[in-house]
């Protein structure tokens, strides 16, 4: 259950931090897999960063 929550939050955090205000060009599958991979491998740093960004924005 925690892994699923981590993956969902990592995907969300990737969109809020790395891909914020960016236009992504490509197929839906490649965009999804890229965001999923960034969220999975860098979620431990992106999730707190996105939460702080949302609080102070």
C-alpha positions as CSV (number, residue, x, y, z in Angstrom):
1,X,0.0,0.0,0.0
2,X,2.8,2.4,0.8
3,X,4.6,1.7,-2.5
4,X,1.5,2.6,-4.4
5,X,1.1,5.9,-2.5
6,X,4.8,6.6,-3.0
7,X,4.5,6.0,-6.8
8,X,1.4,8.2,-7.0
9,X,3.0,11.0,-5.0
10,X,6.2,10.7,-7.0
11,X,4.3,11.1,-10.3
12,X,2.5,14.1,-8.9
13,X,5.7,15.6,-7.6
14,X,7.5,15.2,-10.9
15,X,4.8,17.2,-12.6
16,X,4.9,19.9,-9.9
17,X,8.7,20.3,-9.9
18,X,10.7,19.0,-12.9
19,X,7.9,19.5,-15.5
20,X,6.2,22.6,-14.0
21,X,5.4,25.2,-16.7
22,X,6.8,23.0,-19.5
23,X,5.2,21.9,-22.7
24,X,5.8,18.2,-23.2
25,X,5.9,16.8,-26.8
26,X,5.7,13.1,-27.4
27,X,3.3,10.2,-27.2
28,X,1.2,9.8,-24.1
29,X,3.1,6.6,-23.2
30,X,6.5,8.1,-23.4
31,X,5.5,11.1,-21.3
32,X,3.9,8.8,-18.7
33,X,6.8,6.5,-18.5
34,X,9.3,9.4,-18.2
35,X,7.4,11.0,-15.4
36,X,6.8,7.6,-13.7
37,X,10.5,6.8,-13.8
38,X,11.5,10.2,-12.4
39,X,8.9,9.9,-9.7
40,X,9.9,6.4,-8.8
41,X,13.6,7.0,-8.6
42,X,13.7,10.6,-7.4
43,X,10.5,10.6,-5.4
44,X,12.4,10.7,-2.1
45,X,13.6,14.3,-3.0
46,X,10.8,15.4,-5.3
47,X,7.9,14.7,-2.9
48,X,9.1,17.0,-0.1
49,X,10.2,19.6,-2.7
50,X,6.7,19.6,-4.3
51,X,5.0,19.9,-0.9
52,X,7.1,22.8,0.1
53,X,6.5,24.4,-3.2
54,X,2.8,24.0,-2.8
55,X,2.8,25.4,0.7
56,X,4.7,28.5,-0.1
57,X,3.3,29.2,-3.6
